[in-house]
């Protein structure tokens, strides 16, 4: 399931650099490094990446921030 979501997220994220940043954030989140994940996803979300926005939202929901 996670591989499917990652694949879809990468497909929906425009630009190769953005996809790499998204993947870096995903790897960090899976390793429990949420500081890095947020640092990678925040600029992408601000640029309109729906996948990054969704992951940020999920992260904040889970953290109850």
CHARMM-style PDB file with segment names, atoms N, HN, CA, C and O in Angstrom:
ATOM      1  N   UNK     1       0.822  -1.194   0.000  1.00  0.00      PROA
ATOM      2  CA  UNK     1       0.000   0.000   0.000  1.00  0.00      PROA
ATOM      3  C   UNK     1       0.869   1.261   0.000  1.00  0.00      PROA
ATOM      4  O   UNK     1       0.613   2.202  -0.752  1.00  0.00      PROA
ATOM      5  N   UNK     2       1.912   1.267   0.864  1.00  0.00      PROA
ATOM      6  HN  UNK     2       2.120   0.503   1.475  1.00  0.00      PROA
ATOM      7  CA  UNK     2       2.775   2.441   0.924  1.00  0.00      PROA
ATOM      8  C   UNK     2       3.498   2.654  -0.392  1.00  0.00      PROA
ATOM      9  O   UNK     2       3.694   3.792  -0.818  1.00  0.00      PROA
ATOM     10  N   UNK     3       3.898   1.566  -1.042  1.00  0.00      PROA
ATOM     11  HN  UNK     3       3.740   0.641  -0.696  1.00  0.00      PROA
ATOM     12  CA  UNK     3       4.569   1.695  -2.334  1.00  0.00      PROA
ATOM     13  C   UNK     3       3.628   2.289  -3.366  1.00  0.00      PROA
ATOM     14  O   UNK     3       4.044   3.099  -4.194  1.00  0.00      PROA
ATOM     15  N   UNK     4       2.362   1.892  -3.324  1.00  0.00      PROA
ATOM     16  HN  UNK     4       2.024   1.234  -2.651  1.00  0.00      PROA
ATOM     17  CA  UNK     4       1.382   2.442  -4.247  1.00  0.00      PROA
ATOM     18  C   UNK     4       1.214   3.933  -4.003  1.00  0.00      PROA
ATOM     19  O   UNK     4       1.207   4.720  -4.949  1.00  0.00      PROA
ATOM     20  N   UNK     5       1.078   4.326  -2.745  1.00  0.00      PROA
ATOM     21  HN  UNK     5       1.083   3.687  -1.976  1.00  0.00      PROA
ATOM     22  CA  UNK     5       0.920   5.743  -2.426  1.00  0.00      PROA
ATOM     23  C   UNK     5       2.150   6.537  -2.828  1.00  0.00      PROA
ATOM     24  O   UNK     5       2.029   7.642  -3.356  1.00  0.00      PROA
ATOM     25  N   UNK     6       3.326   5.989  -2.587  1.00  0.00      PROA
ATOM     26  HN  UNK     6       3.425   5.091  -2.159  1.00  0.00      PROA
ATOM     27  CA  UNK     6       4.546   6.679  -2.979  1.00  0.00      PROA
ATOM     28  C   UNK     6       4.610   6.819  -4.487  1.00  0.00      PROA
ATOM     29  O   UNK     6       4.963   7.884  -4.993  1.00  0.00      PROA
ATOM     30  N   UNK     7       4.275   5.766  -5.212  1.00  0.00      PROA
ATOM     31  HN  UNK     7       3.988   4.900  -4.801  1.00  0.00      PROA
ATOM     32  CA  UNK     7       4.300   5.819  -6.672  1.00  0.00      PROA
ATOM     33  C   UNK     7       3.322   6.854  -7.203  1.00  0.00      PROA
ATOM     34  O   UNK     7       3.654   7.633  -8.096  1.00  0.00      PROA
ATOM     35  N   UNK     8       2.117   6.860  -6.651  1.00  0.00      PROA
ATOM     36  HN  UNK     8       1.847   6.227  -5.926  1.00  0.00      PROA
ATOM     37  CA  UNK     8       1.121   7.837  -7.081  1.00  0.00      PROA
ATOM     38  C   UNK     8       1.572   9.252  -6.743  1.00  0.00      PROA
ATOM     39  O   UNK     8       1.409  10.171  -7.545  1.00  0.00      PROA
ATOM     40  N   UNK     9       2.131   9.419  -5.569  1.00  0.00      PROA
ATOM     41  HN  UNK     9       2.263   8.672  -4.917  1.00  0.00      PROA
ATOM     42  CA  UNK     9       2.586  10.737  -5.155  1.00  0.00      PROA
ATOM     43  C   UNK     9       3.688  11.249  -6.073  1.00  0.00      PROA
ATOM     44  O   UNK     9       3.692  12.420  -6.455  1.00  0.00      PROA
ATOM     45  N   UNK    10       4.614  10.378  -6.422  1.00  0.00      PROA
ATOM     46  HN  UNK    10       4.611   9.427  -6.111  1.00  0.00      PROA
ATOM     47  CA  UNK    10       5.692  10.790  -7.309  1.00  0.00      PROA
ATOM     48  C   UNK    10       5.165  11.110  -8.694  1.00  0.00      PROA
ATOM     49  O   UNK    10       5.650  12.035  -9.346  1.00  0.00      PROA
ATOM     50  N   UNK    11       4.188  10.364  -9.144  1.00  0.00      PROA
ATOM     51  HN  UNK    11       3.793   9.613  -8.615  1.00  0.00      PROA
ATOM     52  CA  UNK    11       3.610  10.614 -10.466  1.00  0.00      PROA
ATOM     53  C   UNK    11       2.859  11.941 -10.496  1.00  0.00      PROA
ATOM     54  O   UNK    11       2.821  12.615 -11.526  1.00  0.00      PROA
ATOM     55  N   UNK    12       2.269  12.308  -9.380  1.00  0.00      PROA
ATOM     56  HN  UNK    12       2.300  11.761  -8.544  1.00  0.00      PROA
ATOM     57  CA  UNK    12       1.476  13.533  -9.333  1.00  0.00      PROA
ATOM     58  C   UNK    12       2.296  14.766  -8.994  1.00  0.00      PROA
ATOM     59  O   UNK    12       1.795  15.886  -9.096  1.00  0.00      PROA
ATOM     60  N   UNK    13       3.540  14.583  -8.595  1.00  0.00      PROA
ATOM     61  HN  UNK    13       3.947  13.673  -8.512  1.00  0.00      PROA
ATOM     62  CA  UNK    13       4.397  15.703  -8.239  1.00  0.00      PROA
ATOM     63  C   UNK    13       5.169  16.141  -9.474  1.00  0.00      PROA
ATOM     64  O   UNK    13       5.975  15.371  -9.996  1.00  0.00      PROA
ATOM     65  N   UNK    14       4.941  17.372  -9.957  1.00  0.00      PROA
ATOM     66  HN  UNK    14       4.286  17.998  -9.533  1.00  0.00      PROA
ATOM     67  CA  UNK    14       5.611  17.802 -11.183  1.00  0.00      PROA
ATOM     68  C   UNK    14       7.096  18.045 -10.970  1.00  0.00      PROA
ATOM     69  O   UNK    14       7.520  18.490  -9.903  1.00  0.00      PROA
ATOM     70  N   UNK    15       7.874  17.748 -11.992  1.00  0.00      PROA
ATOM     71  HN  UNK    15       7.530  17.386 -12.858  1.00  0.00      PROA
ATOM     72  CA  UNK    15       9.307  18.032 -11.959  1.00  0.00      PROA
ATOM     73  C   UNK    15      10.112  16.987 -11.234  1.00  0.00      PROA
ATOM     74  O   UNK    15       9.698  16.486 -10.188  1.00  0.00      PROA
ATOM     75  N   UNK    16      11.266  16.654 -11.788  1.00  0.00      PROA
ATOM     76  HN  UNK    16      11.602  17.061 -12.637  1.00  0.00      PROA
ATOM     77  CA  UNK    16      12.101  15.609 -11.200  1.00  0.00      PROA
ATOM     78  C   UNK    16      12.673  16.029  -9.855  1.00  0.00      PROA
ATOM     79  O   UNK    16      12.714  15.222  -8.926  1.00  0.00      PROA
ATOM     80  N   UNK    17      13.114  17.273  -9.733  1.00  0.00      PROA
ATOM     81  HN  UNK    17      13.081  17.929 -10.488  1.00  0.00      PROA
ATOM     82  CA  UNK    17      13.651  17.733  -8.459  1.00  0.00      PROA
ATOM     83  C   UNK    17      12.610  17.667  -7.358  1.00  0.00      PROA
ATOM     84  O   UNK    17      12.925  17.302  -6.226  1.00  0.00      PROA
ATOM     85  N   UNK    18      11.385  18.013  -7.678  1.00  0.00      PROA
ATOM     86  HN  UNK    18      11.130  18.309  -8.599  1.00  0.00      PROA
ATOM     87  CA  UNK    18      10.314  17.952  -6.692  1.00  0.00      PROA
ATOM     88  C   UNK    18      10.053  16.519  -6.275  1.00  0.00      PROA
ATOM     89  O   UNK    18       9.808  16.251  -5.099  1.00  0.00      PROA
ATOM     90  N   UNK    19      10.101  15.594  -7.224  1.00  0.00      PROA
ATOM     91  HN  UNK    19      10.300  15.812  -8.180  1.00  0.00      PROA
ATOM     92  CA  UNK    19       9.878  14.189  -6.906  1.00  0.00      PROA
ATOM     93  C   UNK    19      10.975  13.672  -5.985  1.00  0.00      PROA
ATOM     94  O   UNK    19      10.709  12.901  -5.063  1.00  0.00      PROA
ATOM     95  N   UNK    20      12.208  14.100  -6.239  1.00  0.00      PROA
ATOM     96  HN  UNK    20      12.424  14.726  -6.988  1.00  0.00      PROA
ATOM     97  CA  UNK    20      13.319  13.665  -5.392  1.00  0.00      PROA
ATOM     98  C   UNK    20      13.150  14.224  -3.979  1.00  0.00      PROA
ATOM     99  O   UNK    20      13.369  13.506  -3.004  1.00  0.00      PROA
ATOM    100  N   UNK    21      12.767  15.486  -3.859  1.00  0.00      PROA
ATOM    101  HN  UNK    21      12.590  16.069  -4.652  1.00  0.00      PROA
ATOM    102  CA  UNK    21      12.543  16.081  -2.543  1.00  0.00      PROA
ATOM    103  C   UNK    21      11.400  15.377  -1.819  1.00  0.00      PROA
ATOM    104  O   UNK    21      11.466  15.143  -0.612  1.00  0.00      PROA
ATOM    105  N   UNK    22      10.355  15.043  -2.566  1.00  0.00      PROA
ATOM    106  HN  UNK    22      10.301  15.233  -3.547  1.00  0.00      PROA
ATOM    107  CA  UNK    22       9.230  14.341  -1.962  1.00  0.00      PROA
ATOM    108  C   UNK    22       9.682  12.980  -1.452  1.00  0.00      PROA
ATOM    109  O   UNK    22       9.337  12.585  -0.338  1.00  0.00      PROA
ATOM    110  N   UNK    23      10.454  12.261  -2.266  1.00  0.00      PROA
ATOM    111  HN  UNK    23      10.734  12.582  -3.170  1.00  0.00      PROA
ATOM    112  CA  UNK    23      10.941  10.940  -1.871  1.00  0.00      PROA
ATOM    113  C   UNK    23      11.856  11.034  -0.649  1.00  0.00      PROA
ATOM    114  O   UNK    23      11.826  10.163   0.221  1.00  0.00      PROA
ATOM    115  N   UNK    24      12.661  12.081  -0.586  1.00  0.00      PROA
ATOM    116  HN  UNK    24      12.686  12.788  -1.293  1.00  0.00      PROA
ATOM    117  CA  UNK    24      13.523  12.291   0.579  1.00  0.00      PROA
ATOM    118  C   UNK    24      12.669  12.476   1.830  1.00  0.00      PROA
ATOM    119  O   UNK    24      12.967  11.911   2.882  1.00  0.00      PROA
ATOM    120  N   UNK    25      11.617  13.260   1.708  1.00  0.00      PROA
ATOM    121  HN  UNK    25      11.375  13.718   0.853  1.00  0.00      PROA
ATOM    122  CA  UNK    25      10.694  13.463   2.826  1.00  0.00      PROA
ATOM    123  C   UNK    25      10.005  12.180   3.230  1.00  0.00      PROA
ATOM    124  O   UNK    25       9.837  11.911   4.420  1.00  0.00      PROA
ATOM    125  N   UNK    26       9.603  11.380   2.251  1.00  0.00      PROA
ATOM    126  HN  UNK    26       9.739  11.598   1.284  1.00  0.00      PROA
ATOM    127  CA  UNK    26       8.926  10.116   2.533  1.00  0.00      PROA
ATOM    128  C   UNK    26       9.872   9.163   3.262  1.00  0.00      PROA
ATOM    129  O   UNK    26       9.487   8.527   4.243  1.00  0.00      PROA
ATOM    130  N   UNK    27      11.109   9.069   2.778  1.00  0.00      PROA
ATOM    131  HN  UNK    27      11.422   9.587   1.982  1.00  0.00      PROA
ATOM    132  CA  UNK    27      12.082   8.185   3.427  1.00  0.00      PROA
ATOM    133  C   UNK    27      12.344   8.636   4.862  1.00  0.00      PROA
ATOM    134  O   UNK    27      12.454   7.814   5.771  1.00  0.00      PROA
ATOM    135  N   UNK    28      12.441   9.943   5.052  1.00  0.00      PROA
ATOM    136  HN  UNK    28      12.352  10.611   4.314  1.00  0.00      PROA
ATOM    137  CA  UNK    28      12.670  10.472   6.398  1.00  0.00      PROA
ATOM    138  C   UNK    28      11.492  10.146   7.312  1.00  0.00      PROA
ATOM    139  O   UNK    28      11.693   9.732   8.454  1.00  0.00      PROA
ATOM    140  N   UNK    29      10.280  10.326   6.827  1.00  0.00      PROA
ATOM    141  HN  UNK    29      10.117  10.662   5.899  1.00  0.00      PROA
ATOM    142  CA  UNK    29       9.097  10.040   7.634  1.00  0.00      PROA
ATOM    143  C   UNK    29       9.032   8.564   8.008  1.00  0.00      PROA
ATOM    144  O   UNK    29       8.708   8.219   9.145  1.00  0.00      PROA
ATOM    145  N   UNK    30       9.339   7.699   7.054  1.00  0.00      PROA
ATOM    146  HN  UNK    30       9.602   7.979   6.131  1.00  0.00      PROA
ATOM    147  CA  UNK    30       9.309   6.266   7.331  1.00  0.00      PROA
ATOM    148  C   UNK    30      10.375   5.867   8.345  1.00  0.00      PROA
ATOM    149  O   UNK    30      10.218   4.877   9.060  1.00  0.00      PROA
ATOM    150  N   UNK    31      11.464   6.643   8.407  1.00  0.00      PROA
ATOM    151  HN  UNK    31      11.592   7.447   7.826  1.00  0.00      PROA
ATOM    152  CA  UNK    31      12.527   6.380   9.378  1.00  0.00      PROA
ATOM    153  C   UNK    31      12.254   7.065  10.721  1.00  0.00      PROA
ATOM    154  O   UNK    31      13.031   6.918  11.665  1.00  0.00      PROA
ATOM    155  N   UNK    32      11.155   7.810  10.804  1.00  0.00      PROA
ATOM    156  HN  UNK    32      10.524   7.929  10.037  1.00  0.00      PROA
ATOM    157  CA  UNK    32      10.808   8.501  12.043  1.00  0.00      PROA
ATOM    158  C   UNK    32      11.430   9.873  12.186  1.00  0.00      PROA
ATOM    159  O   UNK    32      11.339  10.486  13.249  1.00  0.00      PROA
ATOM    160  N   UNK    33      12.065  10.371  11.122  1.00  0.00      PROA
ATOM    161  HN  UNK    33      12.139   9.873  10.257  1.00  0.00      PROA
ATOM    162  CA  UNK    33      12.696  11.694  11.140  1.00  0.00      PROA
ATOM    163  C   UNK    33      11.710  12.714  10.569  1.00  0.00      PROA
ATOM    164  O   UNK    33      11.811  13.118   9.410  1.00  0.00      PROA
ATOM    165  N   UNK    34      10.766  13.115  11.399  1.00  0.00      PROA
ATOM    166  HN  UNK    34      10.684  12.787  12.340  1.00  0.00      PROA
ATOM    167  CA  UNK    34       9.694  13.983  10.920  1.00  0.00      PROA
ATOM    168  C   UNK    34      10.158  15.423  10.717  1.00  0.00      PROA
ATOM    169  O   UNK    34       9.541  16.167   9.955  1.00  0.00      PROA
ATOM    170  N   UNK    35      11.230  15.822  11.384  1.00  0.00      PROA
ATOM    171  HN  UNK    35      11.731  15.218  12.003  1.00  0.00      PROA
ATOM    172  CA  UNK    35      11.776  17.164  11.167  1.00  0.00      PROA
ATOM    173  C   UNK    35      12.249  17.301   9.724  1.00  0.00      PROA
ATOM    174  O   UNK    35      11.960  18.299   9.064  1.00  0.00      PROA
ATOM    175  N   UNK    36      12.972  16.304   9.240  1.00  0.00      PROA
ATOM    176  HN  UNK    36      13.207  15.493   9.776  1.00  0.00      PROA
ATOM    177  CA  UNK    36      13.437  16.324   7.850  1.00  0.00      PROA
ATOM    178  C   UNK    36      12.273  16.213   6.887  1.00  0.00      PROA
ATOM    179  O   UNK    36      12.236  16.914   5.876  1.00  0.00      PROA
ATOM    180  N   UNK    37      11.328  15.348   7.186  1.00  0.00      PROA
ATOM    181  HN  UNK    37      11.358  14.779   8.008  1.00  0.00      PROA
ATOM    182  CA  UNK    37      10.162  15.187   6.313  1.00  0.00      PROA
ATOM    183  C   UNK    37       9.422  16.512   6.158  1.00  0.00      PROA
ATOM    184  O   UNK    37       9.069  16.901   5.045  1.00  0.00      PROA
ATOM    185  N   UNK    38       9.187  17.198   7.260  1.00  0.00      PROA
ATOM    186  HN  UNK    38       9.473  16.882   8.165  1.00  0.00      PROA
ATOM    187  CA  UNK    38       8.489  18.484   7.195  1.00  0.00      PROA
ATOM    188  C   UNK    38       9.305  19.514   6.429  1.00  0.00      PROA
ATOM    189  O   UNK    38       8.751  20.315   5.676  1.00  0.00      PROA
ATOM    190  N   UNK    39      10.623  19.494   6.619  1.00  0.00      PROA
ATOM    191  HN  UNK    39      11.073  18.844   7.231  1.00  0.00      PROA
ATOM    192  CA  UNK    39      11.489  20.439   5.907  1.00  0.00      PROA
ATOM    193  C   UNK    39      11.434  20.190   4.396  1.00  0.00      PROA
ATOM    194  O   UNK    39      11.472  21.140   3.614  1.00  0.00      PROA
ATOM    195  N   UNK    40      11.345  18.933   3.982  1.00  0.00      PROA
ATOM    196  HN  UNK    40      11.314  18.161   4.618  1.00  0.00      PROA
ATOM    197  CA  UNK    40      11.283  18.607   2.557  1.00  0.00      PROA
ATOM    198  C   UNK    40       9.898  18.889   1.975  1.00  0.00      PROA
ATOM    199  O   UNK    40       9.785  19.412   0.866  1.00  0.00      PROA
ATOM    200  N   UNK    41       8.855  18.548   2.711  1.00  0.00      PROA
ATOM    201  HN  UNK    41       8.946  18.124   3.612  1.00  0.00      PROA
ATOM    202  CA  UNK    41       7.501  18.656   2.169  1.00  0.00      PROA
ATOM    203  C   UNK    41       6.913  20.057   2.206  1.00  0.00      PROA
ATOM    204  O   UNK    41       6.092  20.395   1.353  1.00  0.00      PROA
ATOM    205  N   UNK    42       7.311  20.885   3.173  1.00  0.00      PROA
ATOM    206  HN  UNK    42       7.978  20.611   3.866  1.00  0.00      PROA
ATOM    207  CA  UNK    42       6.702  22.210   3.298  1.00  0.00      PROA
ATOM    208  C   UNK    42       6.855  23.058   2.044  1.00  0.00      PROA
ATOM    209  O   UNK    42       5.858  23.604   1.571  1.00  0.00      PROA
ATOM    210  N   UNK    43       8.064  23.200   1.475  1.00  0.00      PROA
ATOM    211  HN  UNK    43       8.874  22.756   1.859  1.00  0.00      PROA
ATOM    212  CA  UNK    43       8.166  24.014   0.251  1.00  0.00      PROA
ATOM    213  C   UNK    43       7.371  23.421  -0.911  1.00  0.00      PROA
ATOM    214  O   UNK    43       6.801  24.153  -1.719  1.00  0.00      PROA
ATOM    215  N   UNK    44       7.338  22.095  -0.988  1.00  0.00      PROA
ATOM    216  HN  UNK    44       7.801  21.500  -0.331  1.00  0.00      PROA
ATOM    217  CA  UNK    44       6.564  21.458  -2.063  1.00  0.00      PROA
ATOM    218  C   UNK    44       5.072  21.752  -1.896  1.00  0.00      PROA
ATOM    219  O   UNK    44       4.375  22.045  -2.867  1.00  0.00      PROA
ATOM    220  N   UNK    45       4.599  21.671  -0.667  1.00  0.00      PROA
ATOM    221  HN  UNK    45       5.166  21.434   0.122  1.00  0.00      PROA
ATOM    222  CA  UNK    45       3.192  21.962  -0.394  1.00  0.00      PROA
ATOM    223  C   UNK    45       2.872  23.415  -0.741  1.00  0.00      PROA
ATOM    224  O   UNK    45       1.809  23.705  -1.291  1.00  0.00      PROA
ATOM    225  N   UNK    46       3.782  24.318  -0.422  1.00  0.00      PROA
ATOM    226  HN  UNK    46       4.645  24.083   0.025  1.00  0.00      PROA
ATOM    227  CA  UNK    46       3.574  25.728  -0.730  1.00  0.00      PROA
ATOM    228  C   UNK    46       3.565  25.988  -2.229  1.00  0.00      PROA
ATOM    229  O   UNK    46       2.963  26.960  -2.688  1.00  0.00      PROA
ATOM    230  N   UNK    47       4.234  25.119  -3.002  1.00  0.00      PROA
ATOM    231  HN  UNK    47       4.722  24.330  -2.629  1.00  0.00      PROA
ATOM    232  CA  UNK    47       4.248  25.239  -4.460  1.00  0.00      PROA
ATOM    233  C   UNK    47       3.057  24.537  -5.102  1.00  0.00      PROA
ATOM    234  O   UNK    47       2.916  24.547  -6.325  1.00  0.00      PROA
ATOM    235  N   UNK    48       2.204  23.932  -4.290  1.00  0.00      PROA
ATOM    236  HN  UNK    48       2.319  23.924  -3.297  1.00  0.00      PROA
ATOM    237  CA  UNK    48       0.982  23.343  -4.818  1.00  0.00      PROA
ATOM    238  C   UNK    48       0.981  21.833  -4.962  1.00  0.00      PROA
ATOM    239  O   UNK    48       0.049  21.283  -5.548  1.00  0.00      PROA
ATOM    240  N   UNK    49       1.990  21.143  -4.448  1.00  0.00      PROA
ATOM    241  HN  UNK    49       2.747  21.590  -3.971  1.00  0.00      PROA
ATOM    242  CA  UNK    49       2.015  19.682  -4.536  1.00  0.00      PROA
ATOM    243  C   UNK    49       0.948  19.094  -3.624  1.00  0.00      PROA
ATOM    244  O   UNK    49       1.034  19.197  -2.401  1.00  0.00      PROA
ATOM    245  N   UNK    50      -0.052  18.482  -4.232  1.00  0.00      PROA
ATOM    246  HN  UNK    50      -0.122  18.398  -5.226  1.00  0.00      PROA
ATOM    247  CA  UNK    50      -1.135  17.879  -3.454  1.00  0.00      PROA
ATOM    248  C   UNK    50      -0.619  16.740  -2.586  1.00  0.00      PROA
ATOM    249  O   UNK    50      -1.091  16.555  -1.465  1.00  0.00      PROA
ATOM    250  N   UNK    51       0.337  15.982  -3.088  1.00  0.00      PROA
ATOM    251  HN  UNK    51       0.721  16.133  -3.999  1.00  0.00      PROA
ATOM    252  CA  UNK    51       0.893  14.865  -2.318  1.00  0.00      PROA
ATOM    253  C   UNK    51       1.607  15.381  -1.066  1.00  0.00      PROA
ATOM    254  O   UNK    51       1.435  14.828   0.020  1.00  0.00      PROA
ATOM    255  N   UNK    52       2.397  16.426  -1.215  1.00  0.00      PROA
ATOM    256  HN  UNK    52       2.537  16.875  -2.097  1.00  0.00      PROA
ATOM    257  CA  UNK    52       3.090  17.007  -0.064  1.00  0.00      PROA
ATOM    258  C   UNK    52       2.086  17.607   0.913  1.00  0.00      PROA
ATOM    259  O   UNK    52       2.247  17.474   2.126  1.00  0.00      PROA
ATOM    260  N   UNK    53       1.061  18.260   0.399  1.00  0.00      PROA
ATOM    261  HN  UNK    53       0.930  18.368  -0.586  1.00  0.00      PROA
ATOM    262  CA  UNK    53       0.027  18.834   1.259  1.00  0.00      PROA
ATOM    263  C   UNK    53      -0.672  17.737   2.057  1.00  0.00      PROA
ATOM    264  O   UNK    53      -0.917  17.888   3.254  1.00  0.00      PROA
ATOM    265  N   UNK    54      -0.988  16.639   1.385  1.00  0.00      PROA
ATOM    266  HN  UNK    54      -0.789  16.516   0.412  1.00  0.00      PROA
ATOM    267  CA  UNK    54      -1.662  15.526   2.053  1.00  0.00      PROA
ATOM    268  C   UNK    54      -0.774  14.924   3.141  1.00  0.00      PROA
ATOM    269  O   UNK    54      -1.247  14.632   4.239  1.00  0.00      PROA
ATOM    270  N   UNK    55       0.498  14.739   2.838  1.00  0.00      PROA
ATOM    271  HN  UNK    55       0.882  14.976   1.946  1.00  0.00      PROA
ATOM    272  CA  UNK    55       1.407  14.158   3.825  1.00  0.00      PROA
ATOM    273  C   UNK    55       1.630  15.098   4.999  1.00  0.00      PROA
ATOM    274  O   UNK    55       1.723  14.642   6.138  1.00  0.00      PROA
ATOM    275  N   UNK    56       1.719  16.391   4.751  1.00  0.00      PROA
ATOM    276  HN  UNK    56       1.644  16.762   3.826  1.00  0.00      PROA
ATOM    277  CA  UNK    56       1.832  17.345   5.850  1.00  0.00      PROA
ATOM    278  C   UNK    56       0.584  17.299   6.723  1.00  0.00      PROA
ATOM    279  O   UNK    56       0.669  17.273   7.951  1.00  0.00      PROA
ATOM    280  N   UNK    57      -0.565  17.290   6.074  1.00  0.00      PROA
ATOM    281  HN  UNK    57      -0.633  17.311   5.077  1.00  0.00      PROA
ATOM    282  CA  UNK    57      -1.815  17.222   6.822  1.00  0.00      PROA
ATOM    283  C   UNK    57      -1.901  15.972   7.667  1.00  0.00      PROA
ATOM    284  O   UNK    57      -2.312  16.024   8.826  1.00  0.00      PROA
ATOM    285  N   UNK    58      -1.514  14.851   7.091  1.00  0.00      PROA
ATOM    286  HN  UNK    58      -1.180  14.810   6.149  1.00  0.00      PROA
ATOM    287  CA  UNK    58      -1.537  13.590   7.827  1.00  0.00      PROA
ATOM    288  C   UNK    58      -0.554  13.639   8.999  1.00  0.00      PROA
ATOM    289  O   UNK    58      -0.866  13.179  10.098  1.00  0.00      PROA
ATOM    290  N   UNK    59       0.626  14.197   8.759  1.00  0.00      PROA
ATOM    291  HN  UNK    59       0.879  14.571   7.866  1.00  0.00      PROA
ATOM    292  CA  UNK    59       1.632  14.300   9.816  1.00  0.00      PROA
ATOM    293  C   UNK    59       1.125  15.155  10.967  1.00  0.00      PROA
ATOM    294  O   UNK    59       1.283  14.793  12.133  1.00  0.00      PROA
ATOM    295  N   UNK    60       0.517  16.287  10.638  1.00  0.00      PROA
ATOM    296  HN  UNK    60       0.389  16.581   9.691  1.00  0.00      PROA
ATOM    297  CA  UNK    60      -0.003  17.161  11.685  1.00  0.00      PROA
ATOM    298  C   UNK    60      -1.177  16.507  12.417  1.00  0.00      PROA
ATOM    299  O   UNK    60      -1.325  16.668  13.629  1.00  0.00      PROA
ATOM    300  N   UNK    61      -2.008  15.770  11.680  1.00  0.00      PROA
ATOM    301  HN  UNK    61      -1.888  15.639  10.696  1.00  0.00      PROA
ATOM    302  CA  UNK    61      -3.129  15.080  12.313  1.00  0.00      PROA
ATOM    303  C   UNK    61      -2.621  14.031  13.294  1.00  0.00      PROA
ATOM    304  O   UNK    61      -3.106  13.936  14.422  1.00  0.00      PROA
ATOM    305  N   UNK    62      -1.649  13.250  12.860  1.00  0.00      PROA
ATOM    306  HN  UNK    62      -1.255  13.326  11.944  1.00  0.00      PROA
ATOM    307  CA  UNK    62      -1.105  12.199  13.724  1.00  0.00      PROA
ATOM    308  C   UNK    62      -0.397  12.778  14.941  1.00  0.00      PROA
ATOM    309  O   UNK    62      -0.450  12.203  16.029  1.00  0.00      PROA
ATOM    310  N   UNK    63       0.267  13.919  14.757  1.00  0.00      PROA
ATOM    311  HN  UNK    63       0.310  14.386  13.874  1.00  0.00      PROA
ATOM    312  CA  UNK    63       0.982  14.548  15.875  1.00  0.00      PROA
ATOM    313  C   UNK    63       0.036  15.349  16.758  1.00  0.00      PROA
ATOM    314  O   UNK    63       0.390  15.734  17.873  1.00  0.00      PROA
ATOM    315  N   UNK    64      -1.165  15.597  16.257  1.00  0.00      PROA
ATOM    316  HN  UNK    64      -1.453  15.284  15.352  1.00  0.00      PROA
ATOM    317  CA  UNK    64      -2.164  16.395  16.967  1.00  0.00      PROA
ATOM    318  C   UNK    64      -1.604  17.777  17.293  1.00  0.00      PROA
ATOM    319  O   UNK    64      -1.815  18.315  18.380  1.00  0.00      PROA
ATOM    320  N   UNK    65      -0.872  18.344  16.300  1.00  0.00      PROA
ATOM    321  HN  UNK    65      -0.701  17.907  15.417  1.00  0.00      PROA
ATOM    322  CA  UNK    65      -0.248  19.657  16.485  1.00  0.00      PROA
ATOM    323  C   UNK    65      -1.291  20.724  16.293  1.00  0.00      PROA
ATOM    324  OT1 UNK    65      -0.986  21.912  16.402  1.00  0.00      PROA
TER     325      UNK     65
END
